[in-house]
């Protein structure tokens, strides 16, 4: 990953995520690195749920939120280039949609603004 070989890093990071204890910092860092590598390898759609999961761990959340915003922005750009809508609109399974990430207590209105930035409801 440090050498910019994000595609090669992904299988190693997936293994780190599955083998680390979910209560450990190793798990948290592996999730972040996996999400970042997925985004930088050109797969922001896969990066978004990984980064949402990582955001639930109360450690360096500002950095995680920034990476998630980059992944959401990249996902929106891909959708525009392909002529489709951004996934996760109202009622969908993506960011801000019913039942998607951010629909838990105190976060029911999380989603994106028109610029693609993550907007959170701070109840």
Residue pairs with C-beta under 8 A, 6 or more apart in sequence:
1 9
1 13
1 33
1 36
1 37
6 36
6 37
6 38
6 40
6 41
7 37
7 41
9 33
9 37
10 34
10 37
10 38
10 41
13 30
13 33
13 34
13 37
14 34
16 26
16 30
16 33
16 34
17 27
17 30
17 31
17 34
20 26
20 27
20 30
21 27
25 59
27 57
28 54
28 57
28 59
28 60
31 50
31 51
31 53
31 54
31 57
32 51
32 54
32 60
32 63
32 64
32 67
34 50
35 47
35 48
35 50
35 51
35 54
35 67
35 68
35 71
36 47
36 67
38 44
38 46
38 47
38 50
38 71
39 47
39 67
39 70
39 71
39 74
44 71
44 72
44 74
44 75
44 78
45 75
45 78
45 87
47 71
47 74
48 68
48 71
48 72
48 75
48 94
48 95
49 101
51 64
51 67
51 68
51 71
52 68
52 95
52 101
52 102
53 101
54 64
55 61
55 64
55 65
55 68
57 64
65 118
65 120
68 118
69 116
69 117
69 118
72 95
72 112
72 116
72 117
72 118
73 116
73 117
75 86
75 87
76 86
76 112
76 116
79 85
79 86
79 87
80 86
86 94
86 112
87 93
87 94
88 94
88 95
88 96
88 97
88 100
88 111
88 112
89 96
89 97
90 96
90 97
90 98
91 97
91 98
92 98
92 100
93 99
93 100
94 100
94 101
95 101
95 102
95 110
95 111
95 112
95 118
96 102
96 109
96 110
96 111
96 112
97 103
101 110
102 108
102 109
102 110
102 111
102 120
103 110
106 121
106 123
107 120
107 121
107 123
108 121
109 119
109 121
110 118
110 119
110 120
110 121
111 118
111 119
112 118
112 119
113 119
